[in-house]
Amino acid sequence: MPVNILMPALSPTMEKGNLAKWLKKEGDPIKSGDIIAEIETDKATMEVEAVDEGTLAKILVPAGTQDVPVNEIIAVIAGEGEDASSVKAPAAKAAPAPAAVSAPAPAPVVASAPAPTPAPAPVAAAPQAGARVFASPLAKRMAREAGIDIAAIAGSGPHGRVVERDVRAALEGGVAKAAPRPVSAGAPAPAPVQGMGDETIKKMFAAGTFEEIPHDSMRKTIARRLTEAKSTIPHFYLTVDCELDALLALREQINAAAPVVDGKPSYKVSVNDFVIKALALALKRVPDANVTWTDGAMLKHRACDVGVAVSIPGGLITPVVRDADKKTLSVISNEMKDYAARAKARKLKPEEYQGGTTAVSNLGMFGIKDFAAVINPPHATILAVGAGEQRVVVKNGAPAVATVMSVTLSTDHRAVDGALGAEFLSAFKTLIEKPMAMLV
């Protein structure tokens, strides 16, 4: 019988993607493991492998289609012995009504407060107190504004995640509202803050004086995640100046000693490689700062994984150097060069840019003296690195010239308090100014 090819979920948070290219055409034979299409997510371009064999009978979603929902049918494979030309495209779906994946059931209906044994429906099981509900930020906001208990909505996204369509379906199905939270007498219910609409903004500029460039999925994701981070994470900032002269001298020695392979050095360590290593070792020295905040618990990490912000066309991505405290500077250097090259080509795998316990954002190469970065969840900290420049400093009571780099640690105050953040940043400064400690 025909086999449906579904839009795959290429990461735990993916809800839709762009079908960039078909690498097979209708009538082509398909073998298990064949690369049949390329899918663009908000961060990378991923290849899709066939898991069934047969003939590609119908392509239902043409190349170039954007925002294709996960699990939507994109093509049909005719099985062995079937006539590909006689295979019919599956009937179009009705309005989205999420149902439990395990079995067909009516659209989810949430029962209102205690009622006589309701009929089975794909409603999320009542969570235990403190249990975490997995939902997209948009779904959470929509449920909150509508007064719906999101814990009672069945999720149809990856791994049962509640997404926008689930909340819309619950609203259309007449889901019961959650009990209102107590509000002081006479206080109006808070209304969501709305920005100016597109047309209102465009009217502020004369026609023909601007070009409209639609947001791609990466820019939309960056905007959504940074807005959520800045709105929900209580940031505070710590800044120190680090002297780089000893580090620069050591870097020169390390690079001069690099073995030559095929006519070129096998590595070339940068200041940023030292920063990555020092940040990881600082986490190891101050393990209480190596944490992630969740509503139910503090996650204290054993690994020191450092994300590194890499600028790519249209946005940025943060590949993660795993166990950076255990890796040599040369390994970190070559790993980052590989990550940066594949990031610009949008060829990173999800597991290469997801997770991590802290991050580095370095704008020193642009001459930026200092800045404060926005925390990238699930991290509790991010280090903003400025340019190394010669400054006049006081040494032994007399003015002297030193190469100095300003760094600012942005910290999630829920997870890392002021004194702990200062201890963490002090450990980083010590490692940068006494870099030989990174080699032993």
KAWO-V862148 format. One record per backbone hydrogen bond with DSSP energy under -0.5 kcal/mol. NH is the residue of the N-H (numbers start at 1). CO is the residue of the C=O. If there is no record, write none. Layout:
# KAWO-V862148
nh=(NH,NH)
co=(CO,CO)
This chain:
# KAWO-V862148
nh=(3,5,6,7,10,14,17,18,19,20,20,21,23,23,24,27,28,30,33,34,36,36,37,38,39,40,41,41,45,46,46,48,49,50,54,55,56,57,57,58,60,60,61,62,64,65,65,68,69,70,71,72,74,75,76,77,78,82,84,86,87,87,103,108,111,122,123,131,134,135,136,140,141,142,143,144,145,146,147,147,148,150,152,153,157,160,161,162,166,167,168,169,170,171,172,173,174,175,176,178,187,201,202,203,204,205,209,213,214,220,221,222,223,224,225,226,227,228,229,230,231,232,233,234,235,236,238,240,242,244,245,248,249,250,251,252,253,254,255,256,257,258,261,261,264,266,274,275,276,277,278,279,280,281,282,283,284,285,286,287,289,290,291,292,294,299,299,300,301,301,305,306,306,307,307,308,309,310,312,315,317,319,319,320,321,322,324,324,325,326,327,327,332,333,334,335,336,337,338,339,340,341,342,343,344,345,346,347,352,353,353,354,357,358,360,361,363,363,364,366,367,368,377,379,380,382,383,384,384,385,385,386,387,389,389,391,393,393,395,395,398,400,402,404,404,405,406,406,407,408,409,410,410,411,412,413,413,415,416,421,422,423,424,425,426,427,428,429,430,431,432,433,434,435,437,438,439,440)
co=(77,75,4,72,8,11,68,40,65,18,38,38,21,36,36,56,25,54,50,31,34,48,48,21,46,18,39,44,346,39,44,37,47,34,30,78,28,55,76,76,58,74,74,60,19,19,62,17,67,15,7,69,5,5,58,3,55,79,82,83,83,84,100,98,109,106,121,128,132,133,162,136,137,138,139,140,141,142,143,144,143,148,149,150,161,157,158,134,163,163,164,165,166,167,168,169,171,170,110,147,184,197,198,199,201,202,206,211,212,216,217,218,219,220,221,222,223,224,225,226,227,228,229,232,233,411,409,407,405,403,403,244,245,246,247,248,249,250,251,252,253,255,259,264,261,259,270,271,272,273,274,275,276,277,278,279,280,281,282,284,286,287,289,299,297,292,297,298,290,299,303,304,321,305,358,319,360,317,315,312,310,308,317,352,306,320,304,321,304,323,323,324,328,329,330,331,332,333,334,335,336,337,338,339,340,341,343,342,349,349,350,350,305,305,307,383,361,385,385,363,364,363,375,376,357,410,359,382,408,361,383,406,368,387,404,402,391,400,393,398,395,393,391,389,402,242,369,387,240,384,238,382,408,236,380,234,411,412,412,417,418,419,420,421,422,423,424,425,426,427,428,429,430,432,434,435,436,437)
